[in-house]
Amino acid sequence: METLNKVKCGKTVTVTKISGQGAVKRRIMDMGITKGTTIYVRKTAPLGDPVEITVRGYELSLRKADAQMIETE
């Protein structure tokens, strides 16, 4: 298993776990990222932050710190 911030561009992964606590975890889940959700990594900014993904049919940009909390397979 690896975290979302380490997934290469062009890969599709499935969320297995969301770590973190409180408001941060709730915010990630409110964006539609829940266990079992498929995520396509579209691109990464030149310095690696943020990461642009496609989840549930829409594009979303995540900070690397938030992407690090999402475990994938």
C-alpha positions as CSV (number, residue, x, y, z in Angstrom):
1,M,0.0,0.0,0.0
2,E,1.1,3.5,-0.7
3,T,-0.2,7.0,0.0
4,L,-1.8,9.1,-2.7
5,N,1.0,11.6,-2.7
6,K,3.4,8.9,-4.0
7,V,1.2,7.7,-6.9
8,K,2.6,8.5,-10.3
9,C,0.6,10.6,-12.9
10,G,-1.7,8.6,-15.1
11,K,-2.4,5.9,-12.5
12,T,-5.8,4.9,-11.2
13,V,-5.9,3.7,-7.6
14,T,-8.6,2.7,-5.0
15,V,-8.8,4.3,-1.5
16,T,-8.3,1.7,1.2
17,K,-8.0,4.0,4.3
18,I,-8.1,7.6,5.3
19,S,-5.9,8.4,8.3
20,G,-6.0,11.7,10.2
21,Q,-8.5,12.9,12.7
22,G,-11.2,15.4,13.2
23,A,-11.9,18.2,10.8
24,V,-9.2,17.2,8.3
25,K,-10.6,13.7,7.9
26,R,-14.1,15.1,7.6
27,R,-13.1,17.6,5.0
28,I,-11.4,14.9,2.9
29,M,-14.5,12.7,3.1
30,D,-16.8,15.7,2.3
31,M,-14.9,16.1,-1.0
32,G,-16.0,12.6,-2.0
33,I,-12.9,10.6,-1.1
34,T,-14.1,7.6,0.9
35,K,-13.0,4.0,1.3
36,G,-13.4,2.1,-2.0
37,T,-13.5,5.2,-4.2
38,T,-11.5,5.1,-7.4
39,I,-9.1,8.0,-7.9
40,Y,-7.3,8.9,-11.2
41,V,-4.1,11.0,-10.7
42,R,-4.1,13.6,-13.5
43,K,-1.0,15.6,-12.8
44,T,1.3,17.0,-10.2
45,A,2.5,20.6,-10.0
46,P,6.2,21.2,-10.9
47,L,7.3,21.3,-7.3
48,G,5.1,18.4,-6.3
49,D,2.3,20.4,-4.5
50,P,-0.6,20.2,-5.2
51,V,-1.7,17.0,-6.8
52,E,-4.6,17.1,-9.3
53,I,-6.9,14.1,-9.2
54,T,-10.2,13.0,-10.7
55,V,-12.7,11.6,-8.2
56,R,-16.4,10.8,-8.8
57,G,-16.4,12.6,-12.1
58,Y,-14.9,15.9,-11.1
59,E,-11.4,17.4,-10.8
60,L,-9.9,18.1,-7.5
61,S,-6.6,19.6,-6.3
62,L,-5.2,18.3,-3.0
63,R,-2.2,19.5,-1.0
64,K,0.5,17.0,-0.5
65,A,-0.1,16.9,3.2
66,D,-3.7,15.9,2.7
67,A,-2.8,13.4,0.0
68,Q,-0.4,11.8,2.4
69,M,-3.4,10.8,4.7
70,I,-5.0,8.8,1.9
71,E,-3.8,5.2,1.6
72,T,-4.4,3.5,-1.7
73,E,-3.8,0.2,-3.5
